[in-house]
Amino acid sequence: MPEEVRIVTRRLHEFPEDSWRIERALDDGAYESARKTITSMTPDEVVAVVKDSGLRGRGGAGFPTGMKWSFVPKDVFPKFIVVNHDEGEPCTFKDRQLAEEDPHQLLEGIAIAAWANQATKAFIYCRGEFALGSRRLDRAINDAYERGFLGKGIFGSDFDLDIILHRGAGAYICGEESALLDSLEGFRGQPRLRPPFPAVKGLYGRPTVVNNTETLSALPSLLENGAEWFRRLGTERSPGTKILSVSGHVNRPANYEVPLGTSLADVLTLAGGMLDGKAPKAIIPGGASAPLLTSTDVAVDFDSLKEAGTMLGSGSIVFMDETTCMVRNALVTLEFFEHESCGKCTPCREGTWWAVKVLERIEHGEGRDEDMDLLIDIANGIDGRAFCPLGDAASWALRSNVKLFRDEFERHVSEGRCPFDGELVGVSGSPARHEGLGGSGTAPQPGAGMPSDAEPEGN
């Protein structure tokens, strides 16, 4: 039976009632790693440890964290740390849980990164919908200031650090680091032309390190235990653990922290297997933008998934069974990308709109024989031609659905209807029929109960 290896998620599992409170965090050793790092290590030594560990960014790109830090010029000030906490990839919910249930681990990681890069100010760009998480982060920041972990001369050193929490407005494009920086500066969130890269010219034109929430949350345990310890987990080129947000037709959807290199089959076992014992039909291995897989015999790490023609991305894994209409899956996915396109470039703005219109007519029984080739042509016209990866991601998802399940698309056309209509249930749990032109067909949101921004009783 496969098991989790809980490092980043350890505290929130061991102390589920109050893991987010500073009293519990301090009792569990929070901020000791940052204290030791800042008072007994040079910035270059910290960068060297992170480089040697092989830690790769956990936000999607998988770029080596230590190498990213090494690009920051040493003699240019001020410098900034920016936390990408704008987790907007569909079916991804790991960063939200980390902020809600262990915000002090994130703040400690920020302090370590700030010392390594000699940045005296950090910004947490928090997705606007994360109401509970933002409140707990805000409280955690205030508590850290009161205890001298933030502000002037932290941990009794001569190093100053301020952290500012900034809530976005729910734009997926702001997960792209340069669009995030534009939004943080008060402009419309749209990607910038690179180079120059943020490490050289980022926020307010100054050197900026942009790291993901999970990446920074891994730093306290890494600096406490060392690079060699970190490399004992995972694979040679993908060391450490990764939090996987598992959902879809599984018995126990949740976040699971496993060593990189764990097979998809073992991840499925951790999630309790498929509902009703059905076999997986399609698997999204790294968020909606990742090309689909049809087999669980693949290791979950950056390189194995790349060799399989897809990517780890955000670490969101969605298992879909035989009840899933793949035309509808493609339609829901492309509707998301069309809606979230910032409109800056023509390939993405027009291509995603066009793809949605073609998919709508196929799903509604009005498809044409040439539509499948047309969809592939649209995908090829977006891929590599969009201003930022959002357009590329949309094209990968579209192309993958059509190529792997072309027979299903053709059946929609030949029968003049969705073969799943009124018979089966789709991956969202709602009827497989696509209701209404332009609608997503996803399950409705709760209309009653605790508001999304309400604090649970007693917290």
Rosetta blueprint (number, residue, H / E / L):
1 M L
2 P L
3 E L
4 E L
5 V L
6 R L
7 I L
8 V L
9 T L
10 R H
11 R H
12 L H
13 H H
14 E H
15 F L
16 P L
17 E L
18 D L
19 S L
20 W L
21 R L
22 I H
23 E H
24 R H
25 A H
26 L H
27 D H
28 D L
29 G L
30 A L
31 Y L
32 E H
33 S H
34 A H
35 R H
36 K H
37 T H
38 I H
39 T H
40 S H
41 M L
42 T L
43 P H
44 D H
45 E H
46 V H
47 V H
48 A H
49 V H
50 V H
51 K H
52 D H
53 S H
54 G L
55 L L
56 R E
57 G L
58 R L
59 G L
60 G L
61 A L
62 G L
63 F L
64 P E
65 T H
66 G H
67 M H
68 K H
69 W H
70 S H
71 F L
72 V L
73 P L
74 K L
75 D L
76 V L
77 F L
78 P L
79 K L
80 F E
81 I E
82 V E
83 V E
84 N E
85 H E
86 D L
87 E L
88 G L
89 E L
90 P L
91 C L
92 T L
93 F L
94 K H
95 D H
96 R H
97 Q H
98 L H
99 A H
100 E H
101 E H
102 D L
103 P H
104 H H
105 Q H
106 L H
107 L H
108 E H
109 G H
110 I H
111 A H
112 I H
113 A H
114 A H
115 W H
116 A H
117 N H
118 Q L
119 A L
120 T L
121 K E
122 A E
123 F E
124 I E
125 Y E
126 C E
127 R L
128 G L
129 E L
130 F L
131 A H
132 L H
133 G H
134 S H
135 R H
136 R H
137 L H
138 D H
139 R H
140 A H
141 I H
142 N H
143 D H
144 A H
145 Y H
146 E H
147 R L
148 G L
149 F L
150 L L
151 G E
152 K L
153 G L
154 I H
155 F H
156 G H
157 S L
158 D L
159 F L
160 D L
161 L E
162 D E
163 I E
164 I E
165 L E
166 H E
167 R E
168 G L
169 A L
170 G L
171 A L
172 Y H
173 I H
174 C H
175 G H
176 E L
177 E H
178 S H
179 A H
180 L H
181 L H
182 D H
183 S H
184 L H
185 E L
186 G L
187 F L
188 R L
189 G L
190 Q L
191 P L
192 R L
193 L L
194 R L
195 P L
196 P L
197 F L
198 P L
199 A L
200 V L
201 K L
202 G L
203 L H
204 Y H
205 G H
206 R L
207 P L
208 T E
209 V E
210 V E
211 N E
212 N E
213 T H
214 E H
215 T H
216 L H
217 S H
218 A L
219 L H
220 P H
221 S H
222 L H
223 L H
224 E H
225 N H
226 G L
227 A H
228 E H
229 W H
230 F H
231 R H
232 R L
233 L L
234 G E
235 T L
236 E L
237 R L
238 S L
239 P E
240 G L
241 T E
242 K E
243 I E
244 L E
245 S E
246 V E
247 S E
248 G E
249 H L
250 V E
251 N L
252 R L
253 P L
254 A E
255 N E
256 Y E
257 E E
258 V E
259 P E
260 L L
261 G L
262 T E
263 S E
264 L H
265 A H
266 D H
267 V H
268 L H
269 T H
270 L H
271 A L
272 G L
273 G L
274 M E
275 L H
276 D H
277 G H
278 K L
279 A L
280 P L
281 K L
282 A E
283 I E
284 I E
285 P L
286 G L
287 G L
288 A L
289 S L
290 A L
291 P L
292 L L
293 L E
294 T L
295 S L
296 T L
297 D L
298 V L
299 A E
300 V E
301 D L
302 F H
303 D H
304 S H
305 L H
306 K H
307 E H
308 A L
309 G L
310 T L
311 M L
312 L L
313 G L
314 S L
315 G L
316 S E
317 I E
318 V E
319 F E
320 M E
321 D L
322 E L
323 T L
324 T L
325 C L
326 M H
327 V H
328 R H
329 N H
330 A H
331 L H
332 V H
333 T H
334 L H
335 E H
336 F H
337 F H
338 E H
339 H H
340 E H
341 S L
342 C L
343 G L
344 K L
345 C L
346 T H
347 P H
348 C H
349 R H
350 E H
351 G H
352 T H
353 W H
354 W H
355 A H
356 V H
357 K H
358 V H
359 L H
360 E H
361 R H
362 I H
363 E H
364 H L
365 G L
366 E L
367 G L
368 R L
369 D L
370 E L
371 D H
372 M H
373 D H
374 L H
375 L H
376 I H
377 D H
378 I H
379 A H
380 N H
381 G H
382 I H
383 D L
384 G L
385 R L
386 A L
387 F L
388 C L
389 P H
390 L H
391 G H
392 D H
393 A H
394 A H
395 S H
396 W H
397 A H
398 L H
399 R H
400 S H
401 N H
402 V H
403 K H
404 L H
405 F L
406 R H
407 D H
408 E H
409 F H
410 E H
411 R H
412 H H
413 V H
414 S H
415 E H
416 G L
417 R L
418 C L
419 P L
420 F L
421 D L
422 G L
423 E L
424 L L
425 V E
426 G L
427 V L
428 S L
429 G L
430 S L
431 P E
432 A L
433 R L
434 H L
435 E L
436 G L
437 L L
438 G L
439 G L
440 S L
441 G L
442 T L
443 A L
444 P L
445 Q L
446 P L
447 G L
448 A L
449 G L
450 M L
451 P L
452 S L
453 D L
454 A L
455 E L
456 P L
457 E L
458 G L
459 N L
